[in-house]
């Protein structure tokens, strides 16, 4: 009887650990309100890039919400899309085809 209880407890613990391991952490972005933030849209499909630009023109919150809603559909990652002004300048200096959009301040 004890071995059945031990197996159940072990199975419950394994299931709890497996659920915790599969949980996706939320993207957290700390933003200085006085710093310009850009979003990089080159390399994205044209329709997705257009929509990302539209959301960026509305502000960071709408962009984050759009990326959160569609990250599994379009394989988007907010951290990979965001750039500082310095990073955008370096990227544009290295490659003239880089497309960056300034995110509107709210």
N, C-alpha and C positions, 0 to 999 in steps of 0.2 A: 504494500500500500504506500509506503514511503517513497519508493522509486517512481510511482506514478505521479505523486505530488511534486517530487523533485524535477521530473521531466516537464511537467506543466509550468512550474516556476521558471525553469531554464528556457522553455519555449517562449514564455511571455517576456522574459528579459531580452532574448534575442530579437523578438519582434519589435520591442521598444527601441532597442539600439539601431535596428535596421531603419526604422522610421525616422529617427533622429539623424542618421547618416544621409538619408535621401532628402532631407529638408534643405531647400535652397535659401541661402541668406539673402536678404534684401540688399539692393545696391544703395549705399550711403555715399552721398557726395557732399562734402563740406565746401561751401562757396563763400568767398569774400564778396560782399555786396558791391564793392568798388572795383572789382577786377572784371575785365572783359572776358567773356567765355564764348568760345566758338564751337561749332559742331562740324565735323568732317563728314561729307556725304559722298566723296568719290569712292568708287568700288561698290556702291550699293546699286541695286536695280533702279532704273529711272523713276518708276512710280513710287518706290519706297523713299528714294532721295528727295523727290518733290514733296512728299508728305512730311518727311522729317524737317525739311526747310520750312514748310508751313507752320508746323508746331513750334519750331525754334523762333519764328517771328512772333508767336504769341507769348513766349516766355519759357523759362526753365521748367516750371511745374507742368504745363501742358506737354512739353517734350518728354519729360520723365514718365508721365502717365501713358503717353502713346507708346513709348518704348516698353514699358511694363506690360501693357496690354498685348503687344505684338511680338515680344521677344522670342517666343517659341515658334511663331509663324515665320518671321523674317530673320531669325537668329541675330537679333540686335543686342548690343551691350552698351549701356549708357556710358560706362567708364571708358570704353574704347572709342566712342564717338566724340567725347568732349575734349577740348583743347584750350589751353591758355593762349593769350595773345602772343606770347613769345614762341610757343610751340607752333602756332599757326604761321608766324613769320618765317620760322626755320623751314617748315614744310613747304611753304610757297617758294622760298628761295631755292630749295633743292629740286622741286618739281613744279613746273608751271601749270600742269594739268590738275593740281590739287584744288578741290572745291571745298571752301570753308564758308560758313555762314555765321554771322554774329547773332548770338541769342539775345533777344529783347529783354530788357530789364523790366521788372514788374513794379 
